[in-house]
């Protein structure tokens, strides 16, 4: 089963960034409906790039409910987890942010109570 990933790192909207015919040019070129045997994937397993690739039917059927919501390209909008700080550091930053927020809320509450 052939897939073309037009979702990852593509951001279309109804008004400002609408889907244009040119956005489909690569897919149309690769699809080759007249001779599926001529199809060549653009996916490169070494670097994870390429929007066009095939999956074995058995692999799709092995997915939960044969789910076709398949991703393989790296989403550039997501952070690289290899560069994240240790969980303890993240947890401490969250605690500090929550403490700051609680302090601000206490101040708002005190000011509101004085106005009554």
DSSP file (Angstrom, degrees, kcal/mol; ACC not computed):
  #  RESIDUE AA STRUCTURE BP1 BP2  ACC     N-H-->O    O-->H-N    N-H-->O    O-->H-N    TCO  KAPPA ALPHA  PHI   PSI    X-CA   Y-CA   Z-CA
    1    1 A X              0   0    0      0, 0.0    54,-2.6     0, 0.0     2,-0.3   0.000 360.0 360.0 360.0 125.1    0.0    0.0    0.0
    2    2 A X  E     -A   54   0A   0     52,-0.2     2,-0.4    29,-0.0    52,-0.2  -0.656 360.0-170.3 -90.2 141.0    1.5    3.3   -1.1
    3    3 A X  E     -A   53   0A   0     50,-3.1    50,-2.3    -2,-0.3     2,-0.5  -0.979  13.4-164.3-129.7 142.0    1.4    6.4    1.1
    4    4 A X  E     -A   52   0A   0     -2,-0.4     2,-1.1    48,-0.2    48,-0.2  -0.989  18.2-143.8-122.9 119.8    2.3   10.0    0.4
    5    5 A X        +     0   0    0     46,-2.3    45,-0.1    -2,-0.5    47,-0.0  -0.713  34.5 157.2 -88.9  98.9    2.7   12.2    3.5
    6    6 A X        +     0   0    0     -2,-1.1    -1,-0.2     1,-0.1    45,-0.0   0.308  66.9  63.5 -99.3   6.5    1.3   15.6    2.7
    7    7 A X  S >  S+     0   0    0      2,-0.1     3,-2.0     4,-0.1     2,-0.1   0.889  73.9  89.1 -96.6 -48.2    0.6   16.4    6.4
    8    8 A X  T 3  S-     0   0    0      1,-0.3     3,-0.1    43,-0.1    66,-0.1  -0.317 111.3  -7.6 -63.7 126.5    4.0   16.5    8.1
    9    9 A X  T 3  S+     0   0    0      1,-0.2     2,-0.5    -2,-0.1    -1,-0.3   0.629 109.7 111.0  62.6  17.4    5.6   19.9    8.0
   10   10 A X    <   -     0   0    0     -3,-2.0     2,-0.5     2,-0.0    -1,-0.2  -0.983  48.4-168.8-117.1 131.1    2.9   21.2    5.7
   11   11 A X        +     0   0    0     -2,-0.5     2,-0.3    -3,-0.1    -4,-0.1  -0.862   9.9 174.3-128.6  98.5    0.5   23.7    7.1
   12   12 A X        -     0   0    0     -2,-0.5     2,-0.3    -5,-0.1     6,-0.2  -0.792   4.9-175.4-103.4 145.2   -2.5   24.5    5.0
   13   13 A X        -     0   0    0      4,-2.5     6,-0.2    -2,-0.3    -2,-0.0  -0.862  35.7-115.6-130.4 168.1   -5.4   26.7    6.1
   14   14 A X  S    S+     0   0    0     -2,-0.3     4,-0.1     4,-0.1    -1,-0.0   0.766 107.4  18.6 -75.3 -24.4   -8.7   27.6    4.5
   15   15 A X  S    S+     0   0    0      2,-0.1     3,-0.3     3,-0.0    -1,-0.1   0.830 130.3  26.9-113.9 -52.6   -7.9   31.3    4.1
   16   16 A X  S    S+     0   0    0      1,-0.2     2,-0.2    -4,-0.0    -2,-0.1   0.834 129.4  24.3 -92.7 -32.8   -4.2   32.3    4.2
   17   17 A X  S    S+     0   0    0      2,-0.0    -4,-2.5     3,-0.0    -1,-0.2  -0.614  80.3 179.0-132.8  72.7   -2.3   29.1    3.1
   18   18 A X        -     0   0    0     -3,-0.3     2,-0.3    -2,-0.2    -4,-0.1  -0.371  39.0 -95.2 -77.3 154.1   -4.7   27.1    1.0
   19   19 A X        -     0   0    0     -6,-0.2     2,-0.3    -2,-0.1    -1,-0.1  -0.524  46.5-162.6 -67.1 126.4   -3.8   23.9   -0.7
   20   20 A X    >   -     0   0    0     -2,-0.3     3,-1.4     1,-0.1     4,-0.4  -0.765  31.8-113.2-111.0 158.3   -2.7   24.6   -4.3
   21   21 A X  G >  S+     0   0    0     -2,-0.3     3,-1.8     1,-0.3     4,-0.3   0.862 116.5  62.5 -56.0 -36.7   -2.4   22.2   -7.2
   22   22 A X  G >  S+     0   0    0      1,-0.3     3,-1.0     2,-0.2     4,-0.4   0.756  91.1  66.2 -63.6 -23.9    1.4   22.8   -7.1
   23   23 A X  G <  S+     0   0    0     -3,-1.4    -1,-0.3     1,-0.2     4,-0.2   0.711 104.0  46.5 -67.8 -18.6    1.5   21.2   -3.6
   24   24 A X  G <> S+     0   0    0     -3,-1.8     4,-2.7    -4,-0.4    -1,-0.2   0.412  81.8 100.3-101.7  -0.4    0.4   18.0   -5.3
   25   25 A X  H <> S+     0   0    0     -3,-1.0     4,-2.3    -4,-0.3     5,-0.2   0.902  82.8  48.1 -56.2 -46.7    2.9   18.0   -8.2
   26   26 A X  H  > S+     0   0    0     -4,-0.4     4,-2.2     1,-0.2    -1,-0.2   0.930 113.2  48.5 -62.0 -44.4    5.4   15.6   -6.5
   27   27 A X  H  > S+     0   0    0     -4,-0.2     4,-2.3     1,-0.2    -2,-0.2   0.938 110.8  50.2 -59.6 -47.6    2.6   13.1   -5.7
   28   28 A X  H  X S+     0   0    0     -4,-2.7     4,-0.8     1,-0.2    -1,-0.2   0.898 112.0  48.5 -59.2 -41.2    1.1   13.3   -9.2
   29   29 A X  H  < S+     0   0    0     -4,-2.3    -1,-0.2    -5,-0.2    -2,-0.2   0.890 117.2  41.0 -65.5 -39.5    4.6   12.6  -10.7
   30   30 A X  H  < S+     0   0    0     -4,-2.2    10,-0.2    -5,-0.2    -2,-0.2   0.746  98.5  75.2 -81.7 -24.3    5.2    9.7   -8.3
   31   31 A X  H  <  -     0   0    0     -4,-2.3    -1,-0.2    -5,-0.2    -2,-0.1   0.877  64.9-176.8 -61.4 -44.6    1.8    8.1   -8.4
   32   32 A X    ><  -     0   0    0     -4,-0.8     3,-1.0    -3,-0.1     6,-0.2   0.921   3.7-178.8  46.6  65.2    2.1    6.5  -11.9
   33   33 A X  T 3  S+     0   0    0      1,-0.2     3,-0.4     2,-0.1    -1,-0.1   0.795  76.0  61.3 -64.6 -26.2   -1.4    5.0  -12.1
   34   34 A X  T 3  S+     0   0    0      1,-0.3    -1,-0.2     2,-0.1     2,-0.2   0.759 122.4  15.1 -73.8 -23.1   -0.7    3.6  -15.6
   35   35 A X    X   -     0   0    0     -3,-1.0     3,-1.9     1,-0.1    -1,-0.3  -0.629  60.2-179.1-153.6  88.9    2.1    1.3  -14.3
   36   36 A X  G >  S+     0   0    0     -3,-0.4     3,-1.5     1,-0.3    -1,-0.1   0.749  81.6  70.1 -62.0 -22.8    2.3    0.8  -10.5
   37   37 A X  G 3  S+     0   0    0      1,-0.3    -1,-0.3    -5,-0.0    -5,-0.0   0.740  92.0  59.9 -66.8 -21.3    5.4   -1.4  -11.0
   38   38 A X  G <  S+     0   0    0     -3,-1.9    -1,-0.3    -6,-0.2    -2,-0.2   0.511  78.2 119.1 -83.3  -4.7    7.3    1.8  -12.0
   39   39 A X    <   -     0   0    0     -3,-1.5     2,-0.4    -4,-0.2    -8,-0.1  -0.395  43.8-169.8 -66.2 136.0    6.6    3.4   -8.7
   40   40 A X        -     0   0    0    -10,-0.2     2,-0.1    -2,-0.1    -2,-0.1  -0.995  20.6-123.0-127.2 129.7    9.8    4.2   -6.7
   41   41 A X        -     0   0    0     -2,-0.4    12,-0.2     1,-0.1    10,-0.0  -0.382   9.3-159.4 -69.2 148.9    9.8    5.4   -3.1
   42   42 A X        +     0   0    0     10,-1.9    11,-0.2    -2,-0.1    -1,-0.1   0.498  59.5 114.2 -98.4  -9.3   11.4    8.7   -2.1
   43   43 A X        -     0   0    0      9,-1.8     2,-0.6     7,-0.2     7,-0.3  -0.412  51.8-160.5 -65.2 133.3   11.6    7.5    1.5
   44   44 A X  B >>> -B   49   0B   0      5,-3.3     4,-2.2    -2,-0.1     5,-0.7  -0.953   6.6-161.7-116.2 109.3   15.2    7.1    2.7
   45   45 A X  T 345S+     0   0    0     -2,-0.6    -1,-0.1     1,-0.2     5,-0.0   0.732  86.3  64.4 -64.6 -20.3   15.5    4.9    5.8
   46   46 A X  T 345S+     0   0    0      1,-0.2    -1,-0.2     3,-0.1    -3,-0.0   0.893 123.0  13.3 -71.7 -38.7   18.9    6.2    6.6
   47   47 A X  T <45S-     0   0    0     -3,-0.6    -2,-0.2     2,-0.1    -1,-0.2   0.418  99.6-121.1-118.3   0.8   17.9    9.8    7.2
   48   48 A X  T  <5 +     0   0    0     -4,-2.2    26,-0.4     1,-0.2     2,-0.2   0.672  66.6 131.6  73.6  17.2   14.1    9.4    7.5
   49   49 A X  B   < +B   44   0B   0     -5,-0.7    -5,-3.3    24,-0.1    -1,-0.2  -0.583  21.2  80.9 -99.9 164.8   13.3   11.7    4.6
   50   50 A X        -     0   0    0     -7,-0.3    -7,-0.2    -2,-0.2    -6,-0.1   0.376  54.0-140.5 108.8 121.7   11.0   11.2    1.6
   51   51 A X  S    S+     0   0    0     -9,-0.1   -46,-2.3    -8,-0.1     2,-0.5   0.590  81.2  71.4 -85.3 -12.2    7.2   11.6    1.5
   52   52 A X  E     +A    4   0A   0    -48,-0.2   -10,-1.9   -12,-0.0    -9,-1.8  -0.918  58.8 135.5-116.0 120.8    6.4    8.6   -0.8
   53   53 A X  E     -A    3   0A   0    -50,-2.3   -50,-3.1    -2,-0.5     2,-0.3  -0.991  41.5-121.5-158.2 163.1    6.7    5.0    0.4
   54   54 A X  E     -A    2   0A   0     -2,-0.3     2,-0.4   -52,-0.2   -52,-0.2  -0.821  16.9-160.8-109.3 148.4    5.0    1.7    0.5
   55   55 A X        -     0   0    0    -54,-2.6     2,-0.2    -2,-0.3    -2,-0.0  -0.969  28.1-109.9-123.6 143.1    4.0   -0.4    3.4
   56   56 A X    >>  -     0   0    0     -2,-0.4     4,-1.7     1,-0.1     3,-0.5  -0.475  23.3-128.2 -68.3 141.2    3.2   -4.1    3.4
   57   57 A X  H 3> S+     0   0    0      1,-0.2     4,-2.8     2,-0.2     5,-0.2   0.872 109.4  58.3 -58.2 -38.0   -0.4   -4.9    3.8
   58   58 A X  H 3> S+     0   0    0      1,-0.2     4,-1.2     2,-0.2    -1,-0.2   0.858 104.5  51.2 -62.8 -34.3    0.5   -7.4    6.6
   59   59 A X  H <> S+     0   0    0     -3,-0.5     4,-0.5     2,-0.2    -1,-0.2   0.877 111.5  47.2 -69.5 -37.5    2.1   -4.5    8.6
   60   60 A X  H >< S+     0   0    0     -4,-1.7     3,-1.2     1,-0.2    -2,-0.2   0.926 111.0  50.6 -68.6 -44.2   -1.0   -2.3    8.2
   61   61 A X  H 3< S+     0   0    0     -4,-2.8     5,-0.3     1,-0.3    -1,-0.2   0.774 104.3  59.9 -65.2 -24.7   -3.3   -5.1    9.2
   62   62 A X  H 3< S+     0   0    0     -4,-1.2    -1,-0.3    -5,-0.2    -2,-0.2   0.663  87.9  94.9 -76.7 -16.3   -1.1   -5.7   12.3
   63   63 A X  S X< S-     0   0    0     -3,-1.2     3,-2.6    -4,-0.5     2,-0.2  -0.383 100.9 -76.8 -72.6 155.0   -1.8   -2.1   13.5
   64   64 A X  G >  S-     0   0    0      1,-0.3     3,-1.4     2,-0.2    -1,-0.2  -0.342 116.2 -13.6 -53.9 116.9   -4.6   -1.4   15.9
   65   65 A X  G 3  S-     0   0    0      1,-0.3    -1,-0.3    -2,-0.2     3,-0.1   0.766 117.8 -75.4  56.6  29.1   -7.8   -1.7   13.9
   66   66 A X  G <  S-     0   0    0     -3,-2.6    -1,-0.3    -5,-0.3    -2,-0.2   0.875  72.2-162.9  51.5  41.7   -5.6   -1.5   10.7
   67   67 A X    <   -     0   0    0     -3,-1.4    -1,-0.2     1,-0.1    -4,-0.1  -0.313  18.6-163.5 -59.8 129.6   -5.2    2.2   11.4
   68   68 A X        +     0   0    0     -3,-0.1     2,-1.9     1,-0.1    -1,-0.1   0.290  57.3 112.5 -98.4   8.0   -3.9    4.1    8.3
   69   69 A X        +     0   0    0      2,-0.0     2,-0.4     0, 0.0    -2,-0.1  -0.581  50.4 167.4 -81.1  80.4   -2.8    7.2   10.3
   70   70 A X        -     0   0    0     -2,-1.9     2,-0.4     2,-0.0    -2,-0.1  -0.838  18.1-178.0-109.2 131.6    0.8    6.6    9.6
   71   71 A X        +     0   0    0     -2,-0.4     3,-0.0     1,-0.1    -2,-0.0  -0.966  19.8 151.4-123.8 142.5    3.7    9.0   10.1
   72   72 A X        +     0   0    0     -2,-0.4     2,-0.2   -24,-0.1    -1,-0.1   0.446  50.2  90.9-140.1 -18.5    7.4    8.5    9.3
   73   73 A X  S    S-     0   0    0      1,-0.1     2,-0.4   -22,-0.1   -24,-0.1  -0.559  83.1-107.4 -81.4 147.2    8.7   12.0    8.7
   74   74 A X        -     0   0    0    -26,-0.4     2,-0.8    -2,-0.2    -1,-0.1  -0.592  29.5-129.1 -73.4 128.4   10.2   14.0   11.6
   75   75 A X    >   -     0   0    0     -2,-0.4     3,-1.8     1,-0.2    -1,-0.1  -0.716  13.0-156.5 -80.8 112.0    7.9   16.8   12.5
   76   76 A X  T 3  S+     0   0    0     -2,-0.8    -1,-0.2     1,-0.3     4,-0.1   0.677  88.9  65.1 -64.7 -17.5   10.0   20.0   12.6
   77   77 A X  T 3  S+     0   0    0      2,-0.1     2,-0.3    -3,-0.0    -1,-0.3   0.635  88.8  82.9 -81.4 -11.9    7.6   21.7   15.0
   78   78 A X  S <  S-     0   0    0     -3,-1.8     2,-0.1     1,-0.1     3,-0.0  -0.672  87.3-109.8 -92.0 147.0    8.4   19.1   17.7
   79   79 A X        -     0   0    0     -2,-0.3     2,-0.8     1,-0.1    -4,-0.1  -0.403  31.7-108.9 -71.1 149.6   11.4   19.5   20.0
   80   80 A X    >   -     0   0    0      1,-0.2     3,-1.8    -2,-0.1     4,-0.2  -0.719  24.7-153.0 -78.5 113.6   14.2   17.1   19.6
   81   81 A X  G >  S+     0   0    0     -2,-0.8     3,-0.9     1,-0.3    -1,-0.2   0.708  90.0  68.7 -65.3 -18.9   14.0   14.9   22.7
   82   82 A X  G 3  S+     0   0    0      1,-0.2    -1,-0.3    -3,-0.0    -2,-0.0   0.776 101.1  48.0 -68.7 -24.2   17.7   14.2   22.6
   83   83 A X  G <  S+     0   0    0     -3,-1.8    -1,-0.2     2,-0.0    -2,-0.2   0.386  86.6 113.3 -97.3   3.1   18.4   17.8   23.5
   84   84 A X  S <  S-     0   0    0     -3,-0.9     3,-0.1    -4,-0.2    -3,-0.0  -0.433  71.3-110.0 -74.4 149.5   15.9   18.1   26.4
   85   85 A X        -     0   0    0      1,-0.2    -1,-0.1    -2,-0.1     5,-0.0  -0.202  50.7 -72.6 -68.0 170.0   17.3   18.6   29.9
   86   86 A X    >>  -     0   0    0      1,-0.1     4,-2.1     4,-0.0     3,-0.6  -0.259  45.5-112.1 -59.7 151.1   17.1   15.8   32.5
   87   87 A X  H 3> S+     0   0    0      1,-0.2     4,-3.0     2,-0.2     5,-0.2   0.841 117.8  58.2 -55.6 -34.6   13.6   15.1   33.8
   88   88 A X  H 3> S+     0   0    0      2,-0.2     4,-2.3     1,-0.2    -1,-0.2   0.899 106.6  47.8 -63.3 -39.3   14.6   16.4   37.3
   89   89 A X  H <> S+     0   0    0     -3,-0.6     4,-2.3     2,-0.2    -2,-0.2   0.924 112.9  47.8 -66.7 -44.7   15.6   19.8   35.7
   90   90 A X  H  X S+     0   0    0     -4,-2.1     4,-2.3     1,-0.2    -2,-0.2   0.931 111.8  50.6 -61.3 -45.3   12.3   19.9   33.8
   91   91 A X  H  X S+     0   0    0     -4,-3.0     4,-2.5     1,-0.2    -2,-0.2   0.909 109.9  50.0 -60.0 -43.0   10.3   19.0   37.0
   92   92 A X  H  X S+     0   0    0     -4,-2.3     4,-2.5     1,-0.2    -1,-0.2   0.894 109.7  51.0 -64.1 -39.7   12.1   21.7   39.0
   93   93 A X  H  X S+     0   0    0     -4,-2.3     4,-2.4     2,-0.2    -1,-0.2   0.893 110.3  49.6 -63.9 -39.3   11.3   24.3   36.4
   94   94 A X  H  X S+     0   0    0     -4,-2.3     4,-2.7     2,-0.2    -2,-0.2   0.927 110.4  50.4 -64.3 -44.6    7.7   23.3   36.4
   95   95 A X  H  X S+     0   0    0     -4,-2.5     4,-2.6     1,-0.2    -2,-0.2   0.928 111.4  48.3 -58.8 -46.0    7.6   23.6   40.3
   96   96 A X  H  X S+     0   0    0     -4,-2.5     4,-2.4     1,-0.2    -1,-0.2   0.904 111.8  49.2 -62.7 -41.7    9.2   27.0   40.1
   97   97 A X  H  X S+     0   0    0     -4,-2.4     4,-2.4     2,-0.2    -1,-0.2   0.913 112.3  48.1 -63.7 -42.0    6.7   28.2   37.5
   98   98 A X  H  X S+     0   0    0     -4,-2.7     4,-2.7     2,-0.2    -2,-0.2   0.895 110.8  50.7 -66.3 -39.7    3.8   26.8   39.5
   99   99 A X  H  X S+     0   0    0     -4,-2.6     4,-2.3     2,-0.2    -2,-0.2   0.913 111.1  48.9 -64.0 -41.8    5.1   28.5   42.7
  100  100 A X  H  X S+     0   0    0     -4,-2.4     4,-2.3     2,-0.2    -2,-0.2   0.918 112.2  48.6 -61.6 -43.6    5.4   31.8   40.8
  101  101 A X  H  X S+     0   0    0     -4,-2.4     4,-2.4     2,-0.2    -2,-0.2   0.911 110.7  50.4 -63.9 -42.2    1.9   31.4   39.5
  102  102 A X  H  X S+     0   0    0     -4,-2.7     4,-2.4     1,-0.2    -1,-0.2   0.906 109.9  50.8 -62.5 -41.4    0.5   30.6   43.0
  103  103 A X  H  X S+     0   0    0     -4,-2.3     4,-2.0     2,-0.2    -1,-0.2   0.912 110.7  48.5 -62.5 -42.7    2.3   33.7   44.3
  104  104 A X  H  X S+     0   0    0     -4,-2.3     4,-2.3     1,-0.2    -2,-0.2   0.902 111.1  50.3 -64.5 -40.5    0.7   35.9   41.6
  105  105 A X  H  X S+     0   0    0     -4,-2.4     4,-2.7     2,-0.2    -2,-0.2   0.886 107.8  53.1 -65.4 -38.5   -2.7   34.4   42.3
  106  106 A X  H  X S+     0   0    0     -4,-2.4     4,-2.5     2,-0.2    -1,-0.2   0.908 109.7  49.6 -61.4 -41.1   -2.3   35.1   46.1
  107  107 A X  H  X S+     0   0    0     -4,-2.0     4,-2.3     2,-0.2    -2,-0.2   0.916 111.6  47.3 -63.4 -43.6   -1.5   38.7   45.2
  108  108 A X  H  X S+     0   0    0     -4,-2.3     4,-2.4     1,-0.2    -2,-0.2   0.919 112.6  50.0 -62.8 -43.6   -4.6   39.0   42.9
  109  109 A X  H  X S+     0   0    0     -4,-2.7     4,-2.4     1,-0.2    -2,-0.2   0.907 110.7  49.1 -62.3 -42.9   -6.8   37.4   45.6
  110  110 A X  H  X S+     0   0    0     -4,-2.5     4,-1.9     2,-0.2    -1,-0.2   0.912 112.2  47.9 -64.8 -42.7   -5.5   39.8   48.3
  111  111 A X  H  X S+     0   0    0     -4,-2.3     4,-1.2     1,-0.2    -1,-0.2   0.897 112.6  49.2 -64.8 -39.8   -6.0   42.9   46.1
  112  112 A X  H  X S+     0   0    0     -4,-2.4     4,-0.6     1,-0.2     3,-0.3   0.899 109.6  51.6 -65.7 -40.9   -9.5   41.7   45.2
  113  113 A X  H >< S+     0   0    0     -4,-2.4     3,-0.7     1,-0.2    -1,-0.2   0.864 106.5  54.4 -65.4 -35.9  -10.4   41.1   48.9
  114  114 A X  H 3< S+     0   0    0     -4,-1.9    -1,-0.2     1,-0.2    -2,-0.2   0.799 101.8  59.1 -68.0 -28.6   -9.2   44.6   49.9
  115  115 A X  H 3<        0   0    0     -4,-1.2    -1,-0.2    -3,-0.3    -2,-0.2   0.698 360.0 360.0 -74.5 -18.5  -11.6   46.2   47.3
  116  116 A X    <<        0   0    0     -3,-0.7    -1,-0.2    -4,-0.6    -2,-0.1   0.494 360.0 360.0 -75.4 360.0  -14.6   44.6   48.9
